[in-house]
Amino acid sequence: MTFKRDDTFSFRRSKSGEVSISHLGKPVTKLRAKAAEKFLNRIETSNLDQAQQIMARATGNFKRGNENSGSR
């Protein structure tokens, strides 16, 4: 199963059950075992925008909208 949106996150599930998440085509993280299973369960019941947020949270390194963007 592959979920892809051209300008943001995508994921790929391997036969072994691992989930690889990419951002702009570059690998960001891999989920294994229970984390992969939980991720897939959440993705299956989400729409496109929700899926993008789930993938961003799974990577742990992307802004959530409350960071300062300017310099002081």
N, C-alpha and C positions, 0 to 999 in steps of 0.2 A: 504494500500500500504506500502510495506517495501522495503527499499534500504539497502543493506548490503554488505560490503567488509570486509573480515576477519580481516585485520590488522589495520583498521583506523576508520572512522566515519560511522555511520548508522543512519537512522531515521525511525520513525514510525508515521503514521497518525492515529489519533483516530476517532471514529465515530462523536465525537463532533466538529471535525475540528482542534483540537490541534495537533501540531507536536512536538514530543520528539526526541532530537538529543543525541546520545550516542557516546562515544569514547572508543574503546576497551571494549565494552560491558557495560560501566558504564554511567548512565545518566549524561548529562552535562547541558542541558537547555531545556526549553519548549517554543514554540512559539504559540501565540494565535491570533485569529482574523486576522487583516490585515497583520501582520508580517508573520503569517503562510501561508496565501494566496499568498503573494509575494514570499516567500521561495519556495513554491510548483510550482509556475509558472516558476521560474528560474531553478529549478531542472529538470522539464519536458523537457526543451530544451537543457540540458547539457549532455556532455559525462561523463564517470566515473571520470576522473581526475578533470574536472571542478566541478562536483558535490562534490567531496571531499573538494575542496577549498571553495565552497559556504557554506558547513556545518562548516568548520573551522572558517570562517568569522562570521557566525551566532552565534557561541559560544562566540566569542570575547576574548578568553583567550589563543589562540594558536599562535605560532610564524609564521611569514610571510616570514622569510628568511633573514631579515636585522638586527637581534640582534647579539650582540657580544657573542661568545660561550666560549672564554677563560678568564682567570683571568688576572689581571694586576700586 
